[in-house]
Amino acid sequence: MEIAIFALILAVLLGALILVPRHGKSAHKNKVKSTVANSKASKSYSKTEVMLHNKRTDCWIIIKDKVYDVTSYVEEHPGGDAILAHAGDDSTEGFYGPQHATRTFDMIDDFYIGDLQK
């Protein structure tokens, strides 16, 4: 009888581990990953083209001559609408400001869509 109860509890716990989504780093990445970033194909964008993506619902930024589509992250940005201050423009200075934790520098790669044309 005790073995059956132990097996049942073990089965429930294992089932919960499989069915319950993880709240770790990879779960967060999948939640906010840019839909365009999935291709990871290197493309080149003009400054004029990037400037067209300057809204909450269509937000691209430039960081060190690389273009990122952060549209899916705008609503989750801990700094609120601060991310929109440079939407469609160069955000390098703000991105490397003291307000960002080191993990931010790793996370931005998920939103990369191409390089800025020189």
C-alpha positions as CSV (number, residue, x, y, z in Angstrom):
1,M,0.0,0.0,0.0
2,E,2.8,2.4,0.9
3,I,4.6,1.7,-2.3
4,A,1.5,2.4,-4.3
5,I,1.0,5.8,-2.6
6,F,4.7,6.6,-3.1
7,A,4.5,5.7,-6.8
8,L,1.3,7.9,-7.2
9,I,3.0,10.9,-5.5
10,L,6.1,10.4,-7.7
11,A,4.0,10.2,-10.8
12,V,2.1,13.4,-9.9
13,L,5.4,15.3,-9.3
14,L,7.0,14.1,-12.5
15,G,3.9,15.1,-14.4
16,A,3.9,18.5,-12.9
17,L,7.5,19.0,-13.9
18,I,6.7,18.1,-17.5
19,L,3.5,20.1,-17.8
20,V,4.2,23.3,-15.9
21,P,6.2,25.9,-17.9
22,R,9.6,26.9,-16.6
23,H,10.1,30.5,-15.4
24,G,13.8,30.5,-16.0
25,K,16.0,32.3,-18.5
26,S,15.0,30.2,-21.5
27,A,11.2,30.5,-20.8
28,H,11.6,34.3,-20.7
29,K,13.6,34.3,-24.0
30,N,10.9,32.3,-25.8
31,K,8.2,34.6,-24.5
32,V,9.7,37.9,-25.7
33,K,11.8,36.7,-28.7
34,S,11.4,38.7,-31.8
35,T,9.5,36.9,-34.5
36,V,12.0,38.3,-37.1
37,A,15.0,37.1,-35.1
38,N,14.2,33.5,-35.7
39,S,15.8,33.6,-39.1
40,K,19.1,35.1,-37.8
41,A,19.9,35.9,-41.5
42,S,22.3,38.8,-41.7
43,K,20.5,41.6,-43.5
44,S,21.5,45.3,-44.0
45,Y,19.1,48.2,-43.2
46,S,19.4,51.8,-44.0
47,K,19.0,54.5,-41.3
48,T,15.9,55.7,-43.2
49,E,14.3,52.2,-43.1
50,V,15.0,51.8,-39.4
51,M,13.4,55.3,-38.7
52,L,10.1,54.0,-40.1
53,H,9.9,51.5,-37.1
54,N,9.4,54.1,-34.4
55,K,6.1,53.0,-32.6
56,R,5.1,50.9,-29.7
57,T,3.7,48.4,-32.1
58,D,6.7,48.4,-34.5
59,C,9.9,49.3,-32.6
60,W,13.4,48.9,-34.0
61,I,16.5,50.3,-32.4
62,I,20.2,50.6,-33.4
63,I,22.9,49.6,-31.0
64,K,26.5,49.8,-32.2
65,D,25.5,49.7,-35.9
66,K,23.4,46.6,-35.4
67,V,19.6,46.7,-35.9
68,Y,17.2,45.0,-33.4
69,D,13.4,44.5,-33.6
70,V,12.4,45.0,-29.9
71,T,8.6,45.3,-30.6
72,S,7.8,42.2,-28.6
73,Y,9.7,43.5,-25.6
74,V,8.3,47.0,-25.4
75,E,5.5,46.1,-23.0
76,E,7.8,44.1,-20.8
77,H,10.6,46.7,-20.6
78,P,11.3,47.3,-16.9
79,G,12.0,51.0,-17.7
80,G,8.5,51.5,-19.1
81,D,8.3,53.7,-22.2
82,A,12.0,54.7,-21.9
83,I,12.7,52.1,-24.6
84,L,10.5,54.2,-27.0
85,A,12.6,57.4,-26.5
86,H,15.0,56.2,-29.3
87,A,12.6,54.0,-31.3
88,G,13.7,54.0,-34.9
89,D,17.0,55.6,-33.9
90,D,20.3,54.9,-32.2
91,S,19.9,53.6,-28.7
92,T,23.6,52.8,-28.0
93,E,24.1,55.4,-25.3
94,G,21.0,54.5,-23.4
95,F,21.5,50.8,-23.8
96,Y,24.9,50.9,-22.2
97,G,23.7,53.1,-19.3
98,P,24.1,52.2,-15.7
99,Q,20.4,51.2,-15.4
100,H,20.9,47.9,-17.3
101,A,22.0,44.7,-15.7
102,T,24.6,42.6,-17.4
103,R,22.0,40.0,-18.4
104,T,20.5,42.7,-20.7
105,F,23.6,42.5,-22.9
106,D,23.1,38.8,-23.4
107,M,19.3,39.2,-24.0
108,I,19.6,41.7,-26.8
109,D,21.0,39.1,-29.2
110,D,17.6,37.5,-29.4
111,F,16.2,40.6,-31.1
112,Y,19.0,41.1,-33.7
113,I,17.7,41.3,-37.3
114,G,20.6,42.8,-39.2
115,D,23.3,45.5,-39.6
116,L,23.1,49.2,-40.2
117,Q,24.2,50.2,-43.7
118,K,27.3,52.4,-43.7
